[in-house]
């Protein structure tokens, strides 16, 4: 079964500690509901820089990568269904891509 990366883009800091805790509880419930499909439950990312042929720029661009999870799914469509239920969509977007095996 292939693995898929769910790449979290954007997001914003919760308005209060309570709002942040509530958002985290919704995320934990979602990830818990995925069961054995979870390969990596999630890794938040800090501030990034973008490297190009022209040099290095701050901020990760207009749609910064802020974290990722990895899930196993039979198809891209199944992985997309998992992503569509993620509460991160309340604050950002999710890019879904199959992990390609290098041989």
Contact map, one row per residue, 1 for C-alpha under 8 A:
1110000000000000000000000000000000000000000000000000000000000000000000011100000000000000000000000000000
1111000000000000000000000000000000000000000000000000000000000000000000011110000000000000000000000110000
1111100000000000000000000000000000000010000000000000000000000000000001111000000000000000000000000110000
0111110000000000000000000000000000000000000000000000000000000000000001111001001000000000000000011110000
0011111000000000000000000000000000000000000000000000000000000000000111100000000000000000000000111110000
0001111100000000000000000000000000000000000000000000000000000000000111100000000000100000000001111000000
0000111110000000000000000000000000000000000000000000000000000000111110000000000000000000000001110000000
0000011111000000000000000000000000000000000000000000000000000000111100000000000000000001000111100000000
0000001111100000000000000000000000000000000000000000000000000011111000000000000000000000000111100000000
0000000111110000000000000000000000000000000000000000000000000011110000000000000000000000001110000000000
0000000011111000000000000000000000000000000000000000000000000000010000000000000000000001001110000000000
0000000001111100000000000000000000000000000000000000000000000000000000000000000000000000001100000000000
0000000000111110000100000000000000000000000000000000000000000000000000000000000000000000000000000000000
0000000000011111101100000000000000000000000000000000000000000000000000000000000000000000000000000000000
0000000000001111101100000000000000000000000000000000000000000000000000000000000000000000000000000000000
0000000000000111111100000000000000000000000000000000000000000000000000000000000000000000000000000000000
0000000000000111111110000000000000000000000000000000000000000000000000000000000000000000000000000000000
0000000000000001111111000000000000000000000000000000000000000000000000000000000000000000000000000000000
0000000000000111111111100000000000000000000000000000000000000000000000000000000000000000000000000000000
0000000000001111111111110000000000000000000000000000000000000000000000000000000000000000000000000000000
0000000000000000111111111000000000000000000000000000000000000000000000000000000000000000000000000000000
0000000000000000011111111100000000000000000000000000000000000000000000000000000000000000000000000000000
0000000000000000001111111110000000000000000000000000000000000000000000000000000000000010000000000000000
0000000000000000000111111111000000000000000000000000000000000000000000000000000000000000000000000000000
0000000000000000000011111111100000000000000000000000000000000000000000000000000000000000000000000000000
0000000000000000000001111111110000000000000000000000000000000000000000000000000000000010000000000000000
0000000000000000000000111111111000000000000000000000000000000000000000000000000000000111000000000000000
0000000000000000000000011111111100000000000000000000000000000000000000000000000000000000000000000000000
0000000000000000000000001111111110000000000000000000000000000000000000000000000000000000000000000000000
0000000000000000000000000111111111000000000000000000000000000000000000000000000000001110000000000000000
0000000000000000000000000011111111100100100000000000000000000000000000000000000000000000000000000000000
0000000000000000000000000001111111100000000000000000000000000000000000000000000000000000000000000000000
0000000000000000000000000000111111100000000000000000000000000000000000000000000000000000000000000000000
0000000000000000000000000000011111111100000000000000000000000000000000000000000001000000000000000000000
0000000000000000000000000000001111111100000000000000000000000000000000000000000000000000000000000000000
0000000000000000000000000000000001111110000000000000000000000000000000000000000000000000000000000000000
0000000000000000000000000000000001111110000000000000000000000000000000111000000000000000000000000000000
0000000000000000000000000000001001111111100000000000000000000000000001110000000000000000000000000000000
0010000000000000000000000000000000011111100000000000000000000000000011110000000000000000000000000000000
0000000000000000000000000000000000000111111000000000000000000000000011100000000000000000000000000000000
0000000000000000000000000000001000000111111000000000000000000000000011100000000000000000000000000000000
0000000000000000000000000000000000000001111100000000000000000000001111000000000000000000000000000000000
0000000000000000000000000000000000000001111110000000000000000000001110000000000000000000000000000000000
0000000000000000000000000000000000000000011111000000000000000000011100000000000000000000000000000000000
0000000000000000000000000000000000000000001111110000000000000000111100000000000000000000000000000000000
0000000000000000000000000000000000000000000111110000000000000000010000000000000000000000000000000000000
0000000000000000000000000000000000000000000011111000000000110000010000000000000000000000000000000000000
0000000000000000000000000000000000000000000011111100000001110001100000000000000000000000000000000000000
0000000000000000000000000000000000000000000000111110000111110000000000000000000000000000000000000000000
0000000000000000000000000000000000000000000000011111000111111000000000000000000000000000000000000000000
0000000000000000000000000000000000000000000000001111111110000000000000000000000000000000000000000000000
0000000000000000000000000000000000000000000000000111111100000000000000000000000000000000000000000000000
0000000000000000000000000000000000000000000000000011111000000000000000000000000000000000000000000000000
0000000000000000000000000000000000000000000000000011111100000000000000000000000000000000000000000000000
0000000000000000000000000000000000000000000000000011111110000000000000000000000000000000000000000000000
0000000000000000000000000000000000000000000000001111011111000000000000000000000000000000000000000000000
0000000000000000000000000000000000000000000000001110001111110000000000000000000000000000000000000000000
0000000000000000000000000000000000000000000000011100000111111000000000000000000000000000000000000000000
0000000000000000000000000000000000000000000000111100000011111001000000000000000000000000000000000000000
0000000000000000000000000000000000000000000000111100000011111111100000000000000000000000000000000000000
0000000000000000000000000000000000000000000000000100000001111111000000000000000000000000000000000000000
0000000000000000000000000000000000000000000000000000000000011111000000000000000000000000000000000000000
0000000011000000000000000000000000000000000000000000000000011111100000000000000000000000000000000000000
0000000011000000000000000000000000000000000000010000000000111111110000000000000000000000000000000000000
0000001111000000000000000000000000000000000010010000000000010011111000000000000000000000000000000000000
0000001111100000000000000000000000000000000111100000000000000001111100000000000000000000000000000000000
0000001110000000000000000000000000000000011110000000000000000000111110000000000000000000000000000000000
0000111100000000000000000000000000000000011110000000000000000000011111000000000000000000000000000000000
0000111000000000000000000000000000000011111000000000000000000000001111100000000000000000000000000000000
0011110000000000000000000000000000000111110000000000000000000000000111110000000000000000000000000000000
0011110000000000000000000000000000001111100000000000000000000000000011111000001000000000000000000000000
1111000000000000000000000000000000001110000000000000000000000000000001111100001000000000000000000000000
1111000000000000000000000000000000001000000000000000000000000000000000111111011000000000000000000000000
1100000000000000000000000000000000000000000000000000000000000000000000011111011000000000000000000000000
0100000000000000000000000000000000000000000000000000000000000000000000001111111000000000000000000000000
0001000000000000000000000000000000000000000000000000000000000000000000001111111100000000000000011100000
0000000000000000000000000000000000000000000000000000000000000000000000000011111110000000000000000000000
0000000000000000000000000000000000000000000000000000000000000000000000001111111111000000000000000000000
0001000000000000000000000000000000000000000000000000000000000000000000111111111111100000000000010000000
0000000000000000000000000000000000000000000000000000000000000000000000000001111111110000000000010000000
0000000000000000000000000000000000000000000000000000000000000000000000000000111111111000000000000000000
0000000000000000000000000000000001000000000000000000000000000000000000000000011111111100000000000000000
0000010000000000000000000000000000000000000000000000000000000000000000000000001111111100000001010000000
0000000000000000000000000000000000000000000000000000000000000000000000000000000111111100100000000000000
0000000000000000000000000000010000000000000000000000000000000000000000000000000011111110000000000000000
0000000000000000000000000010010000000000000000000000000000000000000000000000000001111111100000000000000
0000000000000000000000100110010000000000000000000000000000000000000000000000000000001111110000000000000
0000000100100000000000000010000000000000000000000000000000000000000000000000000000000111111111000000000
0000000000000000000000000000000000000000000000000000000000000000000000000000000000010111111111000000000
0000000000000000000000000000000000000000000000000000000000000000000000000000000000000011111100000000000
0000000001110000000000000000000000000000000000000000000000000000000000000000000000000001111110000000000
0000000111110000000000000000000000000000000000000000000000000000000000000000000000000001111111000000000
0000000111100000000000000000000000000000000000000000000000000000000000000000000000000001101111100000000
0000011110000000000000000000000000000000000000000000000000000000000000000000000000100001100111110000000
0000111110000000000000000000000000000000000000000000000000000000000000000000000000000000000011111000000
0001111000000000000000000000000000000000000000000000000000000000000000000001001100100000000001111100000
0001110000000000000000000000000000000000000000000000000000000000000000000001000000000000000000111110000
0111100000000000000000000000000000000000000000000000000000000000000000000001000000000000000000011111000
0111100000000000000000000000000000000000000000000000000000000000000000000000000000000000000000001111100
0000000000000000000000000000000000000000000000000000000000000000000000000000000000000000000000000111110
0000000000000000000000000000000000000000000000000000000000000000000000000000000000000000000000000011111
0000000000000000000000000000000000000000000000000000000000000000000000000000000000000000000000000001111
0000000000000000000000000000000000000000000000000000000000000000000000000000000000000000000000000000111
